[in-house]
């Protein structure tokens, strides 16, 4: 069987679920535990990425503290951060390089992939491995997605990541998208990052692997934004049962999840009706505050408002748009 790399992103995506409050101590304990059981790639830092504390909710620590902590405790595993153009800056990449960060994941909405060019090229220039995470991949059909994948490969991305940001993709969709990427001749590694709104994150990963993905994401106990991610402890166990040689201790992975993450899960919403609706409508949870506020103001079911909004827009949902649709639903327009 081919080699599969798991990019363990508990310390990044998982931070959404606790309001970005992983401390340096948490980072040290969890990163060290992940390395000790065999994970080679560990993502750390603010859920939204580098420099996000300046505008997207203040994390418990600065980027520099997270980097310094990872450098101090990790001796084998490679560590990296997320980076969104317009939030992250070149000087943030310089800081990361100073602390030996091995990889960066440059995230853009798939429709805005061009924004990644200068940052992918710069990160490569300073010696980092680079992933291009094409967020909200589902807003483009497979053929157009494949064109964006080819574009970011041209920029220099080592890995092109299909991202199911809303957790609403089905295994058949994963197959179609990766098939399209391979058809246009992308030579970069193919990755998959999915959310679990339909409880299909593991199934989608297995389909991605079957179709050619070699880098897949997961978090301990599935902790993460919205309905969370594929649970690492389940993923490694399933892959072991399928015969993949991951060199990861499945029982120690389970222990790490239960000891270090389970106590935090009280704060996580998990899969509720909003999460399911978000998957169905392909709605990104970052816009839910606008939905909630408008639904209360106009006495609407937020689920119906989510569906109506996503019939018009999925990438950049504005308050103006939501209010307009809310008024229409109540008959005010």
N, C-alpha and C positions, 0 to 999 in steps of 0.2 A: 504493500500500500504506500501511496505517496506521503511525503512529509506534510504535516499540518502544524502550523504555529498558532497558538492561542495568545491573543493579545489581551491580557487581563486588565480590565479598566475599572475595577472596584473603586480605586482611589481617585478616579476622575468622574466617570458617569455616576458612580455611587454617591458622589458628593451632592448632587441635586436633591437627593432624598432627605438629606440632613441640613439643607440650607447652606451648603458649602462649608460645613464646620468640622471637617477632618483636621485635627491638630497635628503638630509635628510628631507628637508621641504616637498618635493613631497611624500616621504615615509610616513611621519607623516600624511599628509592630506588624502592620498589615503587609508592607513591602517585604520585610524580612521573612514573614511567614510564607508569602507567595514564592519567594526565591528558594526557600528551604525545601518546599515540596516539588520544585522543578520547573516553575514558570520562567521563561526566558525574556519575556517582554511585559513590562509593567508600566501602565500609564498613571500619571499622578497629576495633582493640581486642581485648580478651579474647574468645575464642570463645563463652563463656557469657554475655558481656555486661558491662554496667557494674557495678562493685563486685564482680565475680566472684572477683578475687584473694583476697578475704577468706574464701572458702569453697570454691572449686572448682579450686584449683591456681593457684599464683602466676605471673602473667605476668612477662615480662622487664622490663616497664615499668609504671608506674601509668597509670590512665586519663588523668590530667592530662598526663603526658608524651606519650601517644599523641595527645591532642587538640592540644597545643601544637605537636607536630611537623607534624601535618596542616595546621594553620593557617599555619604558617611556609612550607611548600613548595607548597601548592595555591593557585592563583590563579583557576582557572576551575571546576574540579570541586567538587561539593558532597560533604561527608563526613558520615558518621553512625556511630552505634554501635547495638548490640543492647541490649535492656533486658528483664529478666525480673522481674516483680513478686515481691517477697519477697527478691530479691537486690539489684536496683537500688532506689535511693531517690530521692525528689524532689530532694534536695540534689545528687545525681549529675547530674540534668538541669540544675540551675542551673549546675553547673560546666561542663557541655557548652555551655550557652548563652553563658557567659562567653568561651569560645574559638570562638564563631561556628559551632557545629555546626548544620547545616541540617536534618538529618532524624534520626529515631529509629525503631527498629523494636521495637515492644513485643511480646514473644513470650510466649504462654501456651499450655498444652495446650488443644486446641479445646474440651474439656469444661469448662475453667475460664476461659473467655473473659471472664466477668464481672470477674475480677481485674484486667483491663486498664483498666477504666473511668476510675478517678481519674488514672491515669498518662497515658492518651491525652488526657484533657481538660486536664491540667496542661501537657503538652508543647505542645499546641495554643495554650494560653494564653500561653506564653512564646515563641511564634512559630516552632515547628518543624513541618515536614511529618512526618506520622506514618503508619507502616505497622502494621497489626495482623497479626502472623504467627501463624496458628492452627496450632500445632505438633501433629504426629501427627493430621493432618486425617482420615486414613483410619479412625480409631476410631469416627467417626460416619458414618451413611449420608448420601448427598448432600443429601437434603431437610433433615435436622437440621443438617448443616454449613452449609447456606444460611441457616438461621435464625440461627446464630451469626455469620455474615458480616453479616447485616442488623443484628444487635445492635451489633457493633463499629463499623459505619458510623454508627449512631445515636450512639455515644460520640464520634464525630468523626474516625475514621480516614480518611485520604485514600486509602489503599490497603489492600485486604484480600488477604492472601496465603494461598493454598493451599500447604500444606507437606507434602511427602512425606518425613518425617523418617527413615523406615527404608529409603527407596529401593526400595520394593516395589510401588508403583503402576504400572499399565499405562496406555498412551495412552487406552484406552477408559474407564478410571476417571477420568482427567483431564477427558475430555469430559463425563462424567456430572456431576461436581462443579461444573464451571464453568457448565454448562447450568442446574443447579439454582440457582446464585447469581444468574444473570441472570433466571431465572424469577420470583424473589421481588422483583425490581426494585432490586437494589443498584446505586447510581449511582457509587460509589467505583471507583477503578481496581482492576483485578484483577491480582494478582501470582502468581508461582509460584516456589517454592524446592524443588528436588528433589535427592535423592542418587542415586548411580550404582550401587547394588548389583546391579541387573539390566542394567547397561550401557544403560539407557533414559533417562538424564537428558536427553540432547539430543532424543530422540524425544518425550519428555513435554513439553519446552519447546515444541517445534513444534506439538504438539496444543493446548497451552495458548494459544499465540498465535492459532492458527486459530479457537479457540473464544471469543476475546475478551480474553485477558490482554494487558496492555500493559507490564508490568514483570516481567522475568525475571532470575534470579540465575545467576551462574557464577563460577568461580575459575580462575586460570591453572593449566594442567596438571591441572585437576580436583582440586587439593589441598583436602582437607577432612576432616571427621569421617567415620569408618567407611570406606566405599568411595569417599568423595570426592563431588565435585559435577560438574556439567556443565563440561567444559573450555572456558574462555573463547575460546581461540584457534580451537577447532573451531566453537563457536557463531557467532562473528562471521563466519567464512568461509562457513558454511552459509547464514546469513542473507543475506550478500552475494550468494551464488549464486542465492538465491531472489528477489533483486531489492530487498531492503530497503536503504534509504539510511541507514546508521548514522553516517556521517562518522567511521568508525574505520579506521585503517590496519591491515589484516589481517596484513601481513608484519611490521610493527613489533610487533604484538601477539604473533605467534609468537616473535619475537626476545626479547621481554621474558620470555615463559614459559620459553624455553630457557636464557636467561642468568641470570635471577633465581630461578626456582623449581625447575628441573630438578635442580640440585645438592642441594636439600632432599628430593627424592623418595625418596632411599635409605632414609629413615626411615619412609616410608609403606607400609602393608600392601597397599593397593590392593584389588582384588577377589579375595578368597580364599573358601574354603568357608564360613567363618563369616559373611562379608559377604553371600554369596548366600543362606544360610539366614536371616539377619536380614531380608533383603528379603522372602523367602517368608513368614516368620512375622509380619512387620511388627513387628520387635523393635528397640528403640532401643539403639544401641551404648553409651550411657552406663551401662546396667545390666550390661555384660558382665563386669565384675570379680566381681560376685556369682555370675554363671553359672559363670565359670571356677573360682572357689574351691569351689563346691558340686560341680561336675563332678569335680574332682580328689578331693575328700573321699569321694565315693560311687562313684568309678570309672565315671563315665558319659560318654557321648559328648555334649559340650557342645551340639552341633547339635540332638540329640534333646531335650535339656533346654530349649533355647530354644523349640522348637516347642511342647512341652508347657506351658511357662510362658505363652506367648502365647495358648494356648487358653483360659487363665483371666484373664489381665491383660496389657494393653499400655501403659497410661498410667503407672501407678505400681507398678513391680515392686519388691517388698521382699525382703530376705534371708529373712525368715520364710516367705514364700510359696515362694521358690525351694527352700529346704531341705525344706519339706513335700512339694513335688512330686518333689524328688530322692529322698526316702525312699520315696515311693510307687512310683517307677520301679524302685527296687532291691528292692521287696517288703517294706520295713521297716514299711510302714503297711498 
